[in-house]
């Protein structure tokens, strides 16, 4: 079957802390240990959060093992090292499966582990380059009914694609102070803080590109719910869906995408 889950590793889950504000962090990839190590160390160095952070590792797609024995041996070795890195970093849960796609990996992780009100989606190749005010971001989510806050991998632009995807800004009160946020033009996958009670009933995993599917104006669940025939404007994303980017226009990037920006790393590890 297309979506059949083939078990490759036993799940082990440690007991979480209780009684604290909580965010669960998902890392849905286990094939590039050097990148995973950099990502985890930089994220932990920069995240500012006084509550409970739980980390989970869920493999996304290892189908190449079945078609290329040479890749198979290399990927098994790399995956094993990623599991060891996760253990050294005190991950609450580690699971390695061939789930066929990134979308299914997130589905399995959400079904298996995520019990906190908020989830931070973090892949293995996002180098954190500045402090992430996660305490303040959770306050903003709770006090303004925000469903997602993303932390950009590039400076926030007023628009892209020659004037398309125009951004709007909003001033929101957080803990009695005014902050500027930028309306996000779509549900964002990396890296971002998700409100779980909002996304769970709308999440529909796909073998194909889940990012495209969720945001597609004609077919995706986010648009289908509102019965739009064409893509709505930026005010809809900011004021109805309540997707935001942290900060205003020209806000500096929080992350650097190693898998794309580091050509030597891409050459060494490929695009898996």
N, C-alpha and C positions, 0 to 999 in steps of 0.2 A: 504494500500500500504506500501511496505517495508520502503520507504524513506519519508513517509508522516510526515509533521511537525505538531505536536499538541501543540497549544499555551497554556502556563501555566501562563504567566506573561506579563503584558503590558510593551512594550519597552518605556523607557524614555531617551531622549537624550538632554543634555545641549549644548548650543552653544559653540563651541571651540574658542580658541584664533586664531588670524590670523596674517600673516606677519612674522612668525618665522620659522626657521628650525624645522621640526616636525618628531616625531616618535610616532606611535600608539602601545600601549601595550595591548595584548590580554591575558586574564586569562580564559581559557575554562573549568572551574569547579566551582561548588558552593555547595559542599556537606560536606566540612570539615572546619568549621569556624576557629577553633584554628590554623590550618595550614595556611589558607588564611591570617589571621592576621599577623602571623610571616613572611610569604613570602613578603607581601606588605611593612611592616615596614622595613625589612632588605633591600629590593630592593631600596626603596626610600632613605634609609640612605646611600647606597653605589653607586647609579648611579650618574655619573658625566656628566651632560648634560645641556647646556645653552639655548637650544631651547624649543619647546613646546612638552611636554609629555601628551598624552591623554590615559586614562585607560578605558578598556571595559571588562565587565564580561559577558560571554556567556556560559550557562550551556551545558554540553556535553551529558550526558546520564542518564536519570532518569527512564528508563524502569522498574526498580525494583518496582516502585510504583504500577504498574498494577498487579503484581503477588504476592506480599507479603504485606498485609495491615499493618503489624507491622513495616516493613521497611519503608513503605509509610509515616506513621505519623512521624517517626524519621527524614526521609530525608526532608520532608516538613519543619520541624522545623529548621533543619540545614541550608537548602537553604535560608530560610527567614533571618536567622542570617547573612549569607554570603552577602545577598543583603544589609542589614543594614551596614555591614562593608564596602562594596563598596561605599555606600552613604557617610559614614563618611570620607572616603578617597577621596571624590570628583570625583568619576568615571564619565566620560562623558556619557557612555551608560551602561545600565544594561538590560539584557534580559535572561529569563529563559524559556527554551523549552525542550521537549523531542525530540532531533534530532537524537537519535539512536546511535551516535558514536562521538568520539573526532574529527574525520575527518569532519563530517558534521557540528559540532559546529564551527570549524575554517572557513568552507565555508560560513556559515551564517554570521559570524562576518565580514569576508572579504567583502561579498556582501553588508552588511548593513552599515558598519561603516568606513572601512579603506580607507582613502583618502590620507594619508601621503605617501611619497615615500618609507618609511621603516616601518617595523613592528617588534616588539620584542615579541616573543612568550614566555609566562611565565605561567606555571601551578600554582596550588594553594599550592604545597608542595615543592617548591624550595627555601631553605634558602640561601640568598646571604651572603657570608662570607668574601668578600673583594671588594674593589672598582672596578666598571665597567667603563672604560673610554669611555663612549658612544659618546661623541663629537669626540674623536680621531677615534673611530670605524667608524662613519659616514664619516669622512674625508677619511679614508682608503678605504671605499666602493666607494666613489665618484672618488677618484684619481686613483684607480687601477681596476675599473670595477669589483669589487668583488660582488658576488651575495648572499653570506651568510657568516656571521662570527658567530661562536658559542663560548660560554663561558662555559668551561667544568665543569662537576660535580666531576671530579677526575683529578689528575695530568695527564698531557698529556703524553701518552705512545708512544714509537717509533713503536710499533706494538702490536697486541693482538692475542689470539688464536694460540699460538705457531708459531709465525712468519708470520701469515696471516695479512691482512689489514695493510701492512707496510705504515708508514707515510713518507712524504717528507716535507722539509722545504723550504721556499722561503724568500728572503730579498726584501722588498718592501719599496719604498720611500713614506712617509706620511709627508706633510708639510715640505719638505726639509730634513727630517731625515730618517734614515734607521731603519726599524723594521723587526723582524723575525716573520713569520707566519708559521703555520703548515697546510699542505693540509689535509682537512677533507675527509674521505673515503666515505661519503654519505651525502645526505641532512638531516639535523639534526632538530629535533623538539623542544627540550628543553635543555637549554634556548639559543636562538640564534636571531640574527638580520637578517631579510629577506629583500631583495630588491624586492619590489612588482611588478615592471614592468617585472621582470624575471619570478617570480613564477606564476603570475596570468594565463598566457596562458597555463601553464603546469600543473596546479593544477587539480586533478581529485579526488574528494571525494569518499570514499568507506565506506560501513558499516563495512567491515573488517579492519584489521590493516593498516591504511593509511601509516604509516612509512615503513612497508614492501613493500607496493605496489609502492610507489613513487621511492624507491631505487632498486626494483627488476630488474635485468639485462635483463630479457627476456620480461617482461610484463609492467613494469612501464614506465610512460611517459618520464622520464628523460633519460632512456636508449633507449627507442623505437625511440626517435627523432634522435639518432645517429646510429641506426640500428646495434647495437652490438649484437652478438650471445652469447658472454661470457662477464663476467664482465671486464671492462678495468682496467688498472693499476693506481697507485696513481697519476702519472703525469697528467692523463686525468682529474681527479677531481680537481687538483690544477690549471692547466693551461688552460683547456677548460671550464669546468663547473664553476671553480673559487669559490669553497667552501673552506673556511679556518677556522682553530681554532685560536683564539687569542693567540699569543705567540709561543715560540718554544717548542721543546721536553723538558719535565720535568717542563713546566709551571704549577704553582700551581693551584688547583681547585678554581673556582669562586663561586660555589654553592655546597650545600649539599642537597641530595634528602631525605627530611623528611619522605615521604611516604614509603620509602624502608629502610632507615637507622635507623629510630626510631621505634624499635619493639613495644614499649608500645603504640605508636601512632597507628601503624597498628592494634594492637589488639583492641584498643578502637574504631577506625573508620572503620576498614575493608579495603578492597582494592577498594572500589567504587570510 
